[in-house]
Amino acid sequence: MLRPMNERERLPASAIGEALLIAAAWGFNFIVIKVGVAGMPPLMLAALRFALSAFPAVLFIPRPRAPLSRVAAYGIALGLGQFGFLFSAIKLGAPAGLSSILLQSQAFLTALLAALFLKERLRPRSLAGMVLAAGGLAIFASAGQGGGGLSALLLALILLAALGWAGANIIARTMPGESALSLVAWSSLFSPLPLALLSLALEGPAAIGAAFSSLSWKTGAALLYLVLMATYLGYGLWNRLIMRHGAARIAPFSLLVPLFGVASATLVLGERFRALDAAGAALVLCGLLVHASGGRR
């Protein structure tokens, strides 16, 4: 039985270590996606990721208590919405480091959707954070029009991925008390088929066949990382930390994900920020900090 949480009690070192491990795993995930889509069409890679996230896990993990329609909606928002668009953007050339930052726009989109559909109050700090982040996005958009940085298409794909993640967050809020692992495993059942059908239609049987016939160990290792590290280790530890220490104390650690993403992209892929990229990224991150500050300085 979990003991009552004391908001003034310090987080134990083990909890901080686990939170940092999750942020590192999710940040490095963008490098892994870059490797994965180099050897497999992005929509098919996403289909395989969710197929392996569902099987054989659903044979051992209890089914969520929520209606299957909500579980399916969560899976489609996450699978088709977030990862279908994100994998496609990275395949088309979106830098891993910038993608890890821009995807965090989901925090603002979640707040907006919650205000629209769940009638949650939009707090002044959230509006201020949105204004800052919007300035950063405007910098990225103008830089792309000038022939550098992200193109309008890549920026739109990443923001659509963020919208898919935000939609999944809103659906998850309607299922309080569900286990994160149970929700991830069972919702993954609903993503592979539509992703595979879209892959056949948009990426073509020839590209898919060629990818499978020349499947490398790097693609296989990337797929395993996406399933084991990014999905089950990440969501499993994250859910346990929130249950033990509370969402308010653990959620701010998610702001470290883009920092790990940028650092790993710089070290592994040699990605470098231009001055405009750095300015836009700084505004987006500042907006996230204001949004997550809870009114504290």
N, C-alpha and C positions, 0 to 999 in steps of 0.2 A: 504494500500500500504506500502510495507516495505521500510524503510529509507535506504540510502546508508550506507554501513559498513565502519567504521573507524578502521583500523588495530591497531592504537595506543590507541584506547579507551579501557578502562578496561571492562572486562566481568562483568556484573551485578551479584550480589550475587545470584539472582534467577536462572540465567543461570548455574552458577557453581553448585548450589544445584541440579538442574535437571540433569546435566551431572553426578554428583556423584550418584544420584538415579538410573540412567540407568546402570552405571558401577556396582553398587551393585546388581541390579536385574539380570544382565547378569552373574555376578560372582556367585551368589547364584544358578543360573540356573543349574550348574553342580551337586549340591547337589540334586536338584529336579529330575534331570535325573536319578541319582543313586536310588532314591526312586521309580521313575516310572518304571524302568526296573526290579526292584525287584518283581513287581506284574504283569507285562505284557511283553511278548516277545518284544525285542527292535524294530524290524522292524514294528510290528503291532502298537506299541506305537507311532512311527514316523508317520505311516499312519493316526492314529486317530488325532494326533496333527495337521497335515496339513488339514485333512477333516474339523476339527472344526475351523481352521484358515480361511478356504474358506467360510464355511456356518455358519450363514446366511450373513456374511459380504458382499459377492458379490452382494447381493440383494440391498444393500444400497450404496456401494462404487463404484464410476464410474470406468468403464473399462479403462485400460491404452491405450494411443494412439499408442503405439508401436505395431508392428505386433505380432499376437498371437504366431508365431513360436519362437520369442525371449522371450516372456513371459513364454512359455512352457519350453524353454531351461533353463531359470533362475530357474524355479521351480524344474526342475529335478536335476540341479546341486546342489541346496540348499537342496532339500528333500532327494534324493537318495545319492548324493555325500556327503554333509556335515553331515546331521543328521542320515542318514542310517548307515554310518561308525562310527560316534561318539557314537550313542546309543549302537551299537554292541560292541564297544571297552569297554565302561563302564560296560555293562552287563557281559563281559568276565573278568572283574576284574581291568580295568584301574583305578587308583586313580583319584578322582574328581579334586583334587588340581593340580596334574601334567597335567591332561588333559586340564585344563583351560590355562596352560602356553603353552603347546606344540601346541594347536590349533592356537595360535597366529602366528605360522609359516606361516599362510595364508598371512601375510603382505609381506613376502619375495616371496612367490609363486605368489602373485598377481603382484608384480613388474616384476618377470621373464616372466609371461604370457603376461603382457602388452608390454614388450620389444619384445616378439616373434610375437604377433598377432596384436598389435596396434602400433608397431614401436615407442613406447615411449623410451626415453633414459634412460638407467640404470645408475644411478648416483653413483659416487665413494662411497658416504656414505652408499648407499644401499648394494654395494658389501662388504664393510667392515662389515656391520651388518650381512650379510649372512655368512661371514667367522666365526664371533663370534658365531652365532647361530648354525652353522654346527659343531663347536667344542662341544657345549652343547649336540647336538643330538648324536654325536659320544660317548660322555660319557654315555648317556642313553643306547645306543646300546651295548656298552661293558659291562655295569653293568648288562643288561638283560642276556647276554651270560654267565655271571658268576653265574646265578641262583638267582639274586636279582633284585629288581626294575622292570621295564617294560620288558616284553618279546619282542622278535622281532615282533611277530604277533600284539601285542597291539600297539607298536610304529608305525608299518606300517598302522594299521587301523586309528590311530589318524592323521597321516600325510596325508592319503588319504582323511580324513574328511577336513583337512586344504586345500587340493587341490580342493575339491569340492566347498568350500567357496570361494577360489580364482577364480575359474571358474565363479561362480555366480557374483563376483565383476566385472570381465571383461565384462560379458554380460550386467550387469547394466550400465557400462560406455558407452555402445552403445545406451543407451536409456536416453539421458540427458533430464532433465526437468520433468521426471515422478515423481509422488508422491510415496514416499516409501510405504505408507499404501496401495495404489492402487496396486502397484506391488506385495507386499507381499500377499494380499488377492487373487488376480486373479492368480498369479503364483502357489498358493497353490492348485488350482484345478487339477494340472497336477501331483502331487506327490502321493496322496493316493492310486490310483489304482495300479501302479507298485510296491509301497511299500507293499501293501496288498498281491499282487501276490507272491512277493519274500518271504513274511512271511509265506504264505501257503506252498511254495515249500521248504524253508529252516528250518523254525521253526516248521511246521507241524500243522495240524488241531487240534490234541489232545492238544498240549500246548496252542494254542489260545483259544480253548473251555474251558479248565480248568481255564485260566486267566479270561475270561468273567464270568464264573459261580461263581468264588470266588472273584469278583471285590471288592476291599476294598475302604474305603473313602480316604486312603492315595494315592492310585493310581489315583482316581478321582481328588483329590486336586492337585496332581502333573501335571496331564493333563491340568487342568484349569490354573495353573501357567504358563505352557509352552505356552499356547495360549494367555492369557490375559496380563501377566506381561512381559514375554520374547519377545513375538512377537509384540502385539499391543501397549502396553505402551512403551516398549523399542524403537521399530522402529518409533513410532509416535513422541515421544519426541525428539529422535535423529534427525529426519528429520527436525523438526521445529527449533531446535537449529542451525543446519547447515544453514538453509535458513536465519535465523536472524543474525547469527554471523560469518558465513563462515566456510568452512570445515577445513581450516588450523588452526583455533583457537579451534575448537571443537574436531577434530580427535584425538589429543594426549590423551584425557581423556579415550580413549579405552584401553590405556596401564594399566589403573587401574583395568580392568576386571580380569586379572589373579591374581592380589593381593587380590581382594575380594574373588575370587575363592579359593585361597590357605587358606585365613583366615577362611572362612566359613567351608571348609573341615576339618581344624584343630579343630575348635570349635564344630562343629556339629557331624562329623564322627570320630573325634579323629585321623585323618591321621597325620603321622609324616614323615618328610623327613630324609632319610639317608644322610650321608656326600656327597656321589657321586650324589644323587638326587639334593641336594642343589647346588652343583657346576654346574651341567648341567643346572638347572633352572636359575641360576645367569647368565650364558653365554647367554642363549636364551633371557632373559630379557634385558641384556646389548646390545645384537644385535638389539633388537627392539628399544631401546632408540636411538642408533646410526642411525638406519634406519629412525626414525621419527624426528630426530633432526633438519632437514632442514638446516644443515650446521652450526647450532649454537652450542656453547660449551655445 
